[in-house]
Amino acid sequence: AAARLAAEQEVENLSGLSPNPEKDIFVVRENRTTCLMAEFAAKFIVPYDVWASNYVDLLGDQADIPLSRGAEMKGKCGTNESELELSWLDQAYTLKLSFLKEGHNTSRGPEASWRLSRIQFTYDTSERTYFKDAVSPGKHTASSHRLSALVTPAGRSYECQAQQTISLVSSDHQKSVQLLLSEVRLQPFDIPADFVFSEEHKCPVDQREQLEETLPLILGLILGLVIVVTLGIYHIHHKLTASQVQIPRDRSQYKHMG
């Protein structure tokens, strides 16, 4: 049990290596081998109540809470379940990400994939950096229900540069907390070598954007090729017809020939 605990605590926050100050990098290692890597930018949009100026009515406000670069972290890896836990600002905020790998049958036979199966975000509305004069300040937990996100074939990493929004339900009067993720590169299982991601599996949004970027180029190349071929055929046809002797159709013109 002690050895297992020591393995779980072998974690590294490498966010300082990212040129993007909003992007964080986390690594979990067991037995001196990387078993989970996560790179992403994250922000939470949390609604909360404040008193109106008459101190009778309630007004709605929202806190925009970024994931702090100096976040403390815990992590653990397993064959089919992995977890990453981050906390910042003296544990006023805690984010726990749970991953699950499972097999399923397809028309091509048995296949395996992993997914982000659960998100739990704990926040304290008495913390004054992001919450201003919240009504009934205290700790709340926002979590996902039956989540199936970032689905990726087993043995590959997940990559998505586009922003994704995941809704969480809060214990604070069932308010909806939004988690905004972007510039994501994640792999919680089957990492091939220390600090090395497997081949990426791009999210549908990135695939669509990549197609939208390359499609005009492909169409332009096809159009250019058609123009070149057409000009080539015209040039050859013109050269062949110019080299042929033109016989007048009017027989009266025969005397001018020869």
Disulfide bonds with the S-S distance in Angstrom:
Cys35-Cys77 1.99
Cys160-Cys203 2.10
